[in-house]
Amino acid sequence: MIILSNSGMKSGLREWILQRFTAIYIGFYFLFLFFSLKLNGEVNYLVFSNLFSCFYFKVFSILFVFSLVLHSSIGIGIIVTDYIKGTFSRVFLDFLINFVLLSYVFFIMQILWGFK
């Protein structure tokens, strides 16, 4: 019988599954955005404004941003742990990248929801 421990050893299965689910959601979001813009014909400010004024589209867009940040955080985190050998450099770079990604989330929420 194999006993799995949570003491520092990660198999990466959870990250692998999360990356696949976020990739699927990102793909569906882009397909939906492409077809909804394609069906409207001409793409201009009014079309974008009407599309992003819908509450449900704002929610789906925020979920897209969270999926994109989670997907990129996992991917960049794996690259950083594979190629950056110094512990301090690796932790600092990982912190810096996650800080930048979270700031993107807050800026996009301000744009979509109009927070002041």
Phi, psi and omega per residue, in radians:
M1 nan 2.344 -3.131
I2 -1.719 2.239 3.105
I3 -1.919 2.137 3.133
L4 -1.597 2.397 -3.138
S5 -1.952 2.611 3.096
N6 -1.763 0.395 -3.018
S7 -1.608 1.096 3.021
G8 1.662 -0.405 -3.136
M9 -1.563 2.147 3.101
K10 -2.015 2.379 -3.141
S11 -1.461 -0.402 -3.125
G12 1.550 -0.014 -3.122
L13 -1.135 -0.733 -3.141
R14 -1.087 -0.756 3.116
E15 -1.145 -0.678 3.134
W16 -1.093 -0.786 3.140
I17 -1.168 -0.742 3.114
L18 -1.077 -0.706 3.129
Q19 -1.148 -0.639 3.118
R20 -1.192 -0.754 3.121
F21 -1.148 -0.725 3.123
T22 -1.178 -0.620 3.093
A23 -1.122 -0.687 3.110
I24 -1.142 -0.767 3.133
Y25 -1.128 -0.728 3.113
I26 -1.072 -0.740 3.108
G27 -1.102 -0.780 3.109
F28 -1.124 -0.663 3.124
Y29 -1.102 -0.799 3.135
F30 -1.138 -0.665 3.086
L31 -1.111 -0.777 3.119
F32 -1.094 -0.770 3.138
L33 -1.120 -0.751 -3.140
F34 -1.085 -0.851 -3.097
F35 -1.232 -0.595 3.113
S36 -1.237 -0.561 3.061
L37 -1.338 -0.611 3.132
K38 -1.172 -0.652 -3.140
L39 -1.217 -0.453 3.140
N40 -1.367 -0.201 -3.141
G41 1.478 -1.860 -3.103
E42 -1.297 2.346 3.127
V43 -1.773 2.052 3.103
N44 -2.533 -3.029 -3.086
Y45 -1.080 -0.702 -3.108
L46 -1.101 -0.697 3.117
V47 -1.135 -0.810 3.113
F48 -1.110 -0.726 -3.137
S49 -1.095 -0.750 3.102
N50 -1.162 -0.681 -3.132
L51 -1.157 -0.785 -3.086
F52 -1.470 -0.077 3.065
S53 -1.428 -0.285 3.119
C54 -1.244 2.299 -3.109
F55 -1.036 -0.768 -3.093
Y56 -1.153 -0.637 3.114
F57 -1.206 -0.597 3.056
K58 -1.110 -0.736 3.124
V59 -1.124 -0.798 3.110
F60 -1.109 -0.572 3.111
S61 -1.226 -0.710 3.085
I62 -1.134 -0.721 3.059
L63 -1.086 -0.625 3.061
F64 -1.093 -0.779 -3.136
V65 -1.124 -0.757 3.084
F66 -1.081 -0.718 3.108
S67 -1.124 -0.729 3.138
L68 -1.137 -0.725 3.123
V69 -1.171 -0.760 3.111
L70 -1.111 -0.770 -3.138
H71 -1.078 -0.828 -3.119
S72 -1.258 -0.586 3.110
S73 -1.120 -0.732 3.105
I74 -1.148 -0.813 -3.110
G75 -1.117 -0.815 3.137
I76 -1.199 -0.628 3.089
G77 -1.074 -0.688 3.102
I78 -1.171 -0.724 3.116
I79 -1.117 -0.750 3.140
V80 -1.098 -0.778 -3.130
T81 -1.210 -0.451 3.119
D82 -1.382 -0.636 -2.957
Y83 -1.949 -0.291 3.098
I84 -1.750 2.044 -3.005
K85 -1.587 -0.558 -3.129
G86 -1.254 2.343 -3.075
T87 -1.121 -0.823 -3.128
F88 -1.116 -0.772 3.135
S89 -1.083 -0.722 -3.127
R90 -1.155 -0.792 -3.130
V91 -1.173 -0.737 3.139
F92 -1.131 -0.779 3.136
L93 -1.147 -0.681 3.094
D94 -1.120 -0.754 3.085
F95 -1.090 -0.784 -3.112
L96 -1.102 -0.767 3.136
I97 -1.131 -0.773 3.124
N98 -1.151 -0.617 3.077
F99 -1.114 -0.773 3.120
V100 -1.121 -0.752 3.136
L101 -1.110 -0.716 3.097
L102 -1.184 -0.595 3.069
S103 -1.157 -0.593 3.037
Y104 -1.063 -0.726 3.130
V105 -1.062 -0.791 -3.118
F106 -1.158 -0.687 3.110
F107 -1.149 -0.714 3.141
I108 -1.199 -0.630 3.066
M109 -1.124 -0.665 3.081
Q110 -1.121 -0.675 3.140
I111 -1.195 -0.818 -3.065
L112 -1.274 -0.736 -3.031
W113 -1.745 -0.168 3.097
G114 1.247 0.592 3.089
F115 -1.189 2.481 3.128
K116 -1.857 nan nan
